[in-house]
Amino acid sequence: MSTQALPAAPTSGRDHLDARHDRLFKGAVTLVAIFVLFSLAGAALSMLWGGRDVLASQGLSFFYSSDWDPVAGQYGALVPIYGTVVTALIAMLISIPVSFGIAFFLTEIAPRWLRTPVGTAIELLAGIPSIIYGMWGFFVLMPMMREDIIPWMTDNLGPLPVVGTLFQGAPIGAGMLTSGLVLAIMVIPFISSTMREVFLTVPGRLKESAYALGSTRWEVVWDIVLPYTRSAVIGGIFLGLGRALGETMAVAFVIGNSVQFTASLLEPSTTIAALIANDFGEATPEYRSALLLLGFVLFLVTFVVLAIARYMLMKLSQREGT
Amino acid sequence: MNAAASISPATRRLYRRRNLINSVAIALGCAAALFGLAFLGWILWTLLSKGLAGIDWALFSQDQPPPLEAGGLRNAFVGSIMICGLGVLIGTPLGIAAGTWLAEYGHRRKLGTVVRFVNDILLSAPSIVLGLFVYAVFVMALSKGQFSGLAGAVALAFIVLPVVVRTTDEMLRLVPVQMREAALSLGVPQWKVIVQVLYRSALPGIVTGVLLALARISGETAPLLFTAFGNGYLSFDVSSEMAAVPLVMYQFAGSPFDNWVQIAWGGALVLTLFVLAVSLAARFILLRNKVGHD
């Protein structure tokens, strides 16, 4: 813009000026792009740096000890790590089939006039803040679990061999099962809208050929659509998994916040994110350092999951390009 | 299916089995859709029925109260508006710049692929991790442990950044190459082509990205816990602790006091309506733009 205000300079001078401005502009935007590149590495390294005290004092036992006692200076993160993985797995177990069903419904079953409004509604629901899901879980789901579902489970599933240990314990309502349920409800709109979007990229002539040969709708989805979009569907599932692993607020309300190890899905436990959110405010500097290290662990886990997700999604868009 | 008598029994059995599987799958698909929508409808219903009772004039005109006293969320609304506004102001220009580099300079380079990949990871990284990052760098190292609204804004800016980078990148690449060539052939320097021609064409898309980012950060709680921290009083000072609606909701909803819970639901309803309105507006702008491009 400043060049407009300049007096008419000889062309060569103007060219030099333009070239300099071009270089400046390019340099500035390149700098910001590199900033984006380093912010991810910065996030990881800063948490590792913040947690160096605890890492030094606890060593590797931080990752496998289940003894989390900030007062005694003992930090073993097995319970939150286990809780994070288990709640996310429960959430995936429920949300993957349901999301696939919704995507199937929205792309093949539903009448055409219903597809866009329902699809849009689900996409909008994916944007609702997670704290709302947490509050719903706390005020609606938890009392239900406490009064009806958990007593039923301890009576009917508790005595079973092997899996029985998962379903024993006092009916408190807070626990990994409740958290997994809330997480599932939260990621369903997310995964199903990704799946729907991916299903829509399948060329119409492929599906039409299959229908013309007499395939049923299910056969079209299972044998044509799913193989074509497999990598992207897996990518979408992993994106949802990444969200479930790192979710804080939906879980913090209903997990119960107990760092005692329990095999039961029905008793209070904790996850990495919930533990950080709950304890950070009142933590001593040393405890904060442990929480930062815990954040680093969460970062590593989600990074791997998200990297796989992006790689899988990229594969589909490459095929679209060719 | 049952057309000719010449179909052998084995084929008929196969047809019947295929039809059966298809019907079961369709029934399950419908059930899944109903299941998902029922839960989501249930959540919205809870939100409406509990939230409407919490919305009155006091919610906007009074600050957050001590337990068992009347009050509202004015300080939290002010805090949220300031933190989110600042977050968008910091994140947007950076995001546009990085997106411009991706679309115009780094498009075919290896570094471009890497930056795009990292940006995608950042886009779905857990927000609590970004909050801890800003706590470690901004609060602990730079401000000697002083929590501040500005730190909260920086944390939210890291959520805005990847969203804006992505949309800017995508929207700029949608601009026809002929437009760039026409402008360049007139002797316009490249930066001017980008700023005065390409941005103008990509503007609705970029605005959509910024609105989507705003919808996302206005409900964020976790990153603010370690940065803005929360503040029980009305404050306009971004260099000290600041309240935010989700933070107060987190504190109030888990409390045993009825009036606090009531206020939390009121805040939840206002927040959700705001988020839905902003995302609808974003969709509307994108839709109108799409029509214009054809």
Chai-1 contact restraints between the chains, C-beta under 6 A:
chainA,res_idxA,chainB,res_idxB,connection_type,confidence,min_distance_angstrom,max_distance_angstrom,comment,restraint_id
A,D18,B,P189,contact,1.0,0.0,6.0,A-B,restraint_1
A,H21,B,W191,contact,1.0,0.0,6.0,A-B,restraint_2
A,D22,B,P189,contact,1.0,0.0,6.0,A-B,restraint_3
A,D22,B,Q190,contact,1.0,0.0,6.0,A-B,restraint_4
A,D22,B,W191,contact,1.0,0.0,6.0,A-B,restraint_5
A,F25,B,W191,contact,1.0,0.0,6.0,A-B,restraint_6
A,V29,B,A97,contact,1.0,0.0,6.0,A-B,restraint_7
A,V29,B,T100,contact,1.0,0.0,6.0,A-B,restraint_8
A,V29,B,W101,contact,1.0,0.0,6.0,A-B,restraint_9
A,T30,B,W101,contact,1.0,0.0,6.0,A-B,restraint_10
A,V32,B,L94,contact,1.0,0.0,6.0,A-B,restraint_11
A,V32,B,A97,contact,1.0,0.0,6.0,A-B,restraint_12
A,V32,B,A98,contact,1.0,0.0,6.0,A-B,restraint_13
A,A33,B,A98,contact,1.0,0.0,6.0,A-B,restraint_14
A,A33,B,W101,contact,1.0,0.0,6.0,A-B,restraint_15
A,A33,B,V115,contact,1.0,0.0,6.0,A-B,restraint_16
A,V36,B,A98,contact,1.0,0.0,6.0,A-B,restraint_17
A,V36,B,N119,contact,1.0,0.0,6.0,A-B,restraint_18
A,L37,B,V115,contact,1.0,0.0,6.0,A-B,restraint_19
A,L37,B,V118,contact,1.0,0.0,6.0,A-B,restraint_20
A,L40,B,V118,contact,1.0,0.0,6.0,A-B,restraint_21
A,L40,B,L122,contact,1.0,0.0,6.0,A-B,restraint_22
A,A43,B,F133,contact,1.0,0.0,6.0,A-B,restraint_23
A,S46,B,F133,contact,1.0,0.0,6.0,A-B,restraint_24
A,S46,B,A136,contact,1.0,0.0,6.0,A-B,restraint_25
A,S46,B,V137,contact,1.0,0.0,6.0,A-B,restraint_26
A,M47,B,L132,contact,1.0,0.0,6.0,A-B,restraint_27
A,M47,B,A136,contact,1.0,0.0,6.0,A-B,restraint_28
A,G50,B,A136,contact,1.0,0.0,6.0,A-B,restraint_29
A,V98,B,A32,contact,1.0,0.0,6.0,A-B,restraint_30
A,V98,B,F35,contact,1.0,0.0,6.0,A-B,restraint_31
A,V98,B,G36,contact,1.0,0.0,6.0,A-B,restraint_32
A,G101,B,L28,contact,1.0,0.0,6.0,A-B,restraint_33
A,G101,B,G29,contact,1.0,0.0,6.0,A-B,restraint_34
A,G101,B,A32,contact,1.0,0.0,6.0,A-B,restraint_35
A,I102,B,A32,contact,1.0,0.0,6.0,A-B,restraint_36
A,I102,B,A33,contact,1.0,0.0,6.0,A-B,restraint_37
A,I102,B,G36,contact,1.0,0.0,6.0,A-B,restraint_38
A,F104,B,G29,contact,1.0,0.0,6.0,A-B,restraint_39
A,F105,B,G29,contact,1.0,0.0,6.0,A-B,restraint_40
A,F105,B,C30,contact,1.0,0.0,6.0,A-B,restraint_41
A,F105,B,A33,contact,1.0,0.0,6.0,A-B,restraint_42
A,I109,B,I26,contact,1.0,0.0,6.0,A-B,restraint_43
A,I109,B,G29,contact,1.0,0.0,6.0,A-B,restraint_44
A,L124,B,S279,contact,1.0,0.0,6.0,A-B,restraint_45
A,L125,B,L40,contact,1.0,0.0,6.0,A-B,restraint_46
A,G127,B,A215,contact,1.0,0.0,6.0,A-B,restraint_47
A,G127,B,V275,contact,1.0,0.0,6.0,A-B,restraint_48
A,G127,B,S279,contact,1.0,0.0,6.0,A-B,restraint_49
A,I128,B,T272,contact,1.0,0.0,6.0,A-B,restraint_50
A,P129,B,G219,contact,1.0,0.0,6.0,A-B,restraint_51
A,I131,B,T221,contact,1.0,0.0,6.0,A-B,restraint_52
A,I131,B,P246,contact,1.0,0.0,6.0,A-B,restraint_53
A,I131,B,M249,contact,1.0,0.0,6.0,A-B,restraint_54
A,I132,B,A268,contact,1.0,0.0,6.0,A-B,restraint_55
A,I132,B,T272,contact,1.0,0.0,6.0,A-B,restraint_56
A,M135,B,A253,contact,1.0,0.0,6.0,A-B,restraint_57
A,M135,B,A268,contact,1.0,0.0,6.0,A-B,restraint_58
A,W136,B,I43,contact,1.0,0.0,6.0,A-B,restraint_59
A,W136,B,T46,contact,1.0,0.0,6.0,A-B,restraint_60
A,V140,B,T46,contact,1.0,0.0,6.0,A-B,restraint_61
A,I185,B,F39,contact,1.0,0.0,6.0,A-B,restraint_62
A,I188,B,G36,contact,1.0,0.0,6.0,A-B,restraint_63
A,T216,B,R18,contact,1.0,0.0,6.0,A-B,restraint_64
A,T216,B,N22,contact,1.0,0.0,6.0,A-B,restraint_65
A,W218,B,I21,contact,1.0,0.0,6.0,A-B,restraint_66
A,W218,B,N22,contact,1.0,0.0,6.0,A-B,restraint_67
A,W218,B,A25,contact,1.0,0.0,6.0,A-B,restraint_68
A,L239,B,S124,contact,1.0,0.0,6.0,A-B,restraint_69
A,G242,B,S124,contact,1.0,0.0,6.0,A-B,restraint_70
A,G246,B,P126,contact,1.0,0.0,6.0,A-B,restraint_71
A,T248,B,I128,contact,1.0,0.0,6.0,A-B,restraint_72
A,T248,B,A222,contact,1.0,0.0,6.0,A-B,restraint_73
A,M249,B,T221,contact,1.0,0.0,6.0,A-B,restraint_74
A,A273,B,I128,contact,1.0,0.0,6.0,A-B,restraint_75
A,A277,B,A222,contact,1.0,0.0,6.0,A-B,restraint_76
A,A277,B,L225,contact,1.0,0.0,6.0,A-B,restraint_77
A,F280,B,L225,contact,1.0,0.0,6.0,A-B,restraint_78
A,F280,B,F226,contact,1.0,0.0,6.0,A-B,restraint_79
A,L292,B,L132,contact,1.0,0.0,6.0,A-B,restraint_80
A,G295,B,V129,contact,1.0,0.0,6.0,A-B,restraint_81
A,G295,B,L132,contact,1.0,0.0,6.0,A-B,restraint_82
A,F299,B,V129,contact,1.0,0.0,6.0,A-B,restraint_83
A,T302,B,P126,contact,1.0,0.0,6.0,A-B,restraint_84
A,L306,B,I121,contact,1.0,0.0,6.0,A-B,restraint_85
A,L306,B,S124,contact,1.0,0.0,6.0,A-B,restraint_86
A,R310,B,D120,contact,1.0,0.0,6.0,A-B,restraint_87
